[in-house]
């Protein structure tokens, strides 16, 4: 079972909002973060959580890398 601090999600959202991203990039990043957090809450399956985590990181890398 995975554990996560709910405060980490709040911190991540604050960072995203502080980046002054275009609305479409911000929405994409928030959707990826929401999906990752949902996997943590709803699944006990580590491969699902890991896959959503990697997808979230890929989205963020794509946005930051431009």
C-alpha positions as a printed NumPy array, in Angstrom:
array([[  0.   ,   0.   ,   0.   ],
       [  1.279,   3.464,  -0.871],
       [  1.237,   6.414,   1.424],
       [  1.462,  10.073,   0.573],
       [  1.23 ,  13.312,   2.452],
       [ -1.796,  15.314,   1.332],
       [  0.254,  18.473,   1.807],
       [  2.529,  17.42 ,  -1.04 ],
       [ -0.335,  17.757,  -3.518],
       [ -1.129,  21.219,  -2.215],
       [  2.531,  22.25 ,  -2.53 ],
       [  2.675,  20.87 ,  -6.071],
       [ -0.39 ,  22.882,  -7.071],
       [  1.1  ,  26.061,  -5.592],
       [  4.265,  25.525,  -7.618],
       [  2.263,  24.954, -10.797],
       [  0.236,  28.119, -10.291],
       [  3.381,  30.119,  -9.573],
       [  4.952,  29.136, -12.912],
       [  2.623,  31.413, -14.902],
       [  1.861,  28.641, -17.38 ],
       [ -0.6  ,  29.035, -20.237],
       [ -4.057,  27.803, -19.183],
       [ -3.879,  24.696, -21.377],
       [ -0.53 ,  23.613, -19.877],
       [ -1.751,  24.282, -16.349],
       [ -4.901,  22.238, -16.925],
       [ -2.895,  19.364, -18.412],
       [ -0.483,  19.382, -15.468],
       [ -3.287,  19.537, -12.896],
       [ -5.133,  16.687, -14.623],
       [ -2.001,  14.533, -14.526],
       [ -1.463,  15.351, -10.85 ],
       [ -5.122,  14.571, -10.068],
       [ -4.865,  11.206, -11.843],
       [ -1.719,  10.341,  -9.905],
       [ -3.316,  11.27 ,  -6.578],
       [ -6.471,   9.343,  -7.475],
       [ -4.36 ,   6.25 ,  -8.139],
       [ -2.812,   6.573,  -4.685],
       [ -6.211,   6.924,  -3.01 ],
       [ -8.186,   4.375,  -5.022],
       [ -5.664,   1.64 ,  -5.798],
       [ -3.509,  -0.654,  -3.804],
       [ -1.78 ,  -1.7  ,  -6.999],
       [  1.788,  -0.387,  -7.141],
       [  2.158,  -0.696, -10.936],
       [ -0.904,   1.54 , -11.463],
       [  0.41 ,   4.154,  -9.037],
       [  3.88 ,   3.974, -10.608],
       [  2.48 ,   4.343, -14.136],
       [  0.383,   7.382, -13.183],
       [  3.37 ,   8.901, -11.39 ],
       [  5.555,   8.487, -14.475],
       [  2.823,   9.971, -16.67 ],
       [  2.558,  12.964, -14.349],
       [  6.321,  13.484, -14.44 ],
       [  6.358,  13.165, -18.24 ],
       [  3.667,  15.838, -18.559],
       [  5.58 ,  18.166, -16.26 ],
       [  8.861,  17.507, -18.081],
       [  7.154,  18.29 , -21.373],
       [  5.788,  21.562, -20.052],
       [  9.01 ,  22.66 , -18.39 ],
       [ 11.131,  21.539, -21.342],
       [  8.897,  23.547, -23.596]])
